[in-house]
Amino acid sequence: MKLILSVACVSATAVTPTQKVIQLLQEMMAKGKEEKEAEEVKFAKFSQWCKNMEASKSDAIAKEKATIEELVAEIEKLNADVKKLTGEIGELDQSVTTLKTDIKAATSVRGMEKSDYVATHNDYSESLDALDRAIGVLKKNAHDSKQTEESFLQLSRAAANIMPQNVQRALASFLQMQSSDIYNQAPEAHGYEFQGQGIIDMLEDLKNKFRKERSGLEKTELDQKHDYELLVQTLNDEIEAATKTRQRKAASKAKKEKRAAEAEGEQKDEEADLAADSEYLADLKSECEVKHTDFAARQKLRGEEIEAIGKAIDILSSDDVSGAAERNLPGLVQRGSSLLQLRRRSAEYSPSQTKVAMYLQEQSARLGSALLAQVAESADADPFKKVKKMIKDMIIKLKEEANEEAEHKGWCDTELTTNQQTRDRKTSQVEQAQASISELQASNAKLTAEVEELQAEIAELEAGMAKATEDRAAEKAKNKAAVEDAKAAQVAVANALSVLEEFYSKAKGATALAQGVKEDAPETFSEPYNGMQGESGGVVGMLEVIQSDFARLESDTEASEAESKEEYEKFMGDSQTDKAVKETEIKNKNDKITRQAEDLSQTEESLADTEKELEAAMDYYEKLKPSCVGGGVNYDDRVKQREEEIQSLKEALSILKGDDIPMPIESGRAEYETGASHQE
C-alpha cells in the first residue's frame, strides 16, 4: 500500500524522470559530502594521535638521550675519581713504607747512642769508684807509697778515656816522685810530713767534674731517649693517619667502582629503550605519512566526485534539459506510472518475497539476530524491488560496519598494549621508589643515632682532656716549685762549701808553732792550729751528700716532670687525634645524611610524579574499556555473527532471484572476506 501511495503521489505531482534523476544525484551529493566530512573527522583523530604519539616518543627519546649523556658523564667522572684514588692510595702506601724505614733508621741510631752511653757511663762510674778508692788510700795511707801507686795505676786504667791530659801528667809526676822517695830515703824517713794534699784536691775536683759530666751524660741520654720516643710516636701517628686515610680512600674507590658498574648497566638499559623507541617512532612516522598520503588522495577523489555530481545536476537542471523534459515528457511519465503501478501490484504478491521473508525469519531465530528479523518483516511488507535494494544496502552496511570495527579493533589493541606496558612500567617504578624511600629513611635514622653517639664520645673526650690539663697544670706547678727549691738549695750548699773550703784552705798555713816559749810559761798548745780540719772534713762530706741529694731531687723531679709531660702530651695527642677522627666521621655522616635527604626528597618527588603518571594511565585505561574491553559478545563472535547475517542476506537475494538452493555458509564467508578486502 505504501508503494502504491508513493506512485500515486508521483503521478499527482507529475515528477519527470529528469527530476527523479536530479533528486537521486542530489541525494548522492549529500551522501558524498557526509561521508567526506565523516572521513575528515576520523582522519583528524588519527592525525592527532600521530602527533601525540610522535611527541610522546620524541620526548621519551630526548629524555633517554639526556639520561645516557648524564650516565656517560657520571661514568667518566667515576672512572677519573677511581684513577685518582688509585694514585693517592699508591702514594699513601709509599709514604707508609718510607715512614717505617725512618722508624728503623731512628731505632738503629738510637741503639748506637744507647751503646755509646752505656760504655761512657760505665767509664765514668768506674772512674768515680777508682777516684774514691785513690782518695781514700791517699787520706788513710799517706806514707804508703806502694799502695798509693797501685791506686793511681787503677785510676789511670779506669779513667784513661776521660781523664784530662794535665791530670794524667800530674798523677804520673806524683807517682814518679813517690817512687824516688822510696828508693832514696832511709826507712825511718816514713815519718816525714805528707805532701799529697794537692793531689787529693785535684782528685776531688776531678771527681766533681766526673760527677757533673756523668749527670750531663745521663741528662743527654734522657733527652735522646725522649727525642727518639717522640719521633717514633710521631712517625707511628703519621703511619696510623695514612693507614686510615688509605682505608677511607679504598672504601671510596670501591664505592665509586660499584656505582660505575651500576651506571654502565643503566646506560645499556637506556640505550636499549632508546633503540626500541627510535624504531617505533620511525615506523610511526612512516605509517602516518602513508595514511596522510592516502587520505589526501581519497579526499581529492571525493571532492572531484562531488564536483562532477554538481556539474551533472547543473546540466540536468538547466533549461536545455529540465525545460525540454517538462515540455515533452508528461505523457510518458503517466504511461510509465501506470505500468509501474501494475508491476508493483504484481510484486506485492510475489512468492519469492514471501519465501525470503520466511527464510530470514528462520535465520534470525537461529542466529538470534534482530537485524535479520527486521529485514524479514520489511521483506514481507514492502514491494519486491524495494526489498532487494534494502537487502543489498544492508549487506553493504554490514560490510562497512565490519571494516570499521576491524579498524577500531586494531586501534584498541595498540592502545591497550601500550597502556598495559605503561601501567606495568610505572607500577614497577613506584615500587622501586617506595623501596628506595624506606631504605634512605632507615639509613638516615641509623646515621643520626651514630652521630649522636659520636658527639657523646667527643664530649667525654673533651671532659677528660680538661681534667688532664687541670691535673697537669697542678703537677707542673708543684714540680716547678720543687726544682726551684732544689736549685736554690744546691746554690746555698755550694756557697757554704765554698766558704768552708776557702777558709780551711787558708787555715792550713794560717799559724805556726811559737818559738822560744818560756819553760815557766803556762801550758798552752804545742802544735800549730790550722782550724778544725778533721771536723771540717765531716761537715764538708755531709754538705756534699746534701748537695748531691738536692741534685738528685732536681734531676728526679725534672725526669718525673718530663715523663709526666710526655704522658700528658701523648694523652692529649691521642685524644685530639681521636676527637679529630670522630669529628671527621660526624662530618662525613652529616654530609651523607644531607645527601640522602636530598636523594629522599628527589625520590619522593619522582614517586609523586610517577604515581600521577600511573593514575593517568589507569584513567586512560578506564576510558578505553567501554569501547575496547566492553562486556557481552566478544569481537570474534561479533565477526562470526555478522558474517552469518551477511550470508543469510545473500541467500535471501538468491531466493528473490529464483535460486532455491541456499549459499553455503563457508562460501558466503569467503565472499564476505573478499568484499571486505575490496572495501579496504
Protein Blocks (a to p, Z undefined) as FASTA:
>chain_A
ZZmmmmmmmmmnopafklmmmmmmmmmmmmmmmmmmmmmmmmmmmmmmmmmmmmmmmmmm
mmmmmmmmmmmmmmmmmmmmmmmmmmmmmmmmmmmmmmmmmmmmmmmmmmmmmmmmmmmm
mmmmmmmmmmmmmmmmmmmmmmlmklmmmmmmmmmmmmmmmgcfklmmmmmmmmmmmmmm
mmmpcfklmmpccfklmmmmmmmmmmmmmmmmmmmmmmmmmmmmmmmmmmmmmmmmmmmm
mmmmmmmmmmmmmmmmmmmmmmmmmmmmmmmmmmmmmmmmmmmmmmmmmmmmmmmmmmmm
mmmmmmmmmmmmmmmmpmklmmmmmmmmmmmmmmmmmmmmmmmmmmmmgfklmmmmmmmm
mmmmmnopaklmmmmmmmmmmcfklmmmmmmmmmmmmmmmmmmmmmmmmmmmmmmmmmmm
mmmmmmmmmmmmmmmmmmmmmmmmmmmmmmmmmmmmmmmmmmmmmmmmmmmmmmmmmmmm
mmmmmmmmmmmmmmmmmmmmmmmmmmmmmpccdehiafkbccfbfcdcebjfklmmmmmm
mmmmmmmmmmmmmmmmmmmmmmmmmmmmmmmmmmmmmmmmmmmmmmmmmmmmmmmmmmmm
mmmmmmmmmmmmmmmmmmmmmmmmmmmmcghjdfklmmmmmmmmmmmmmmmmmmmnopab
dcdfklmmmmmmmmmmmmZZ
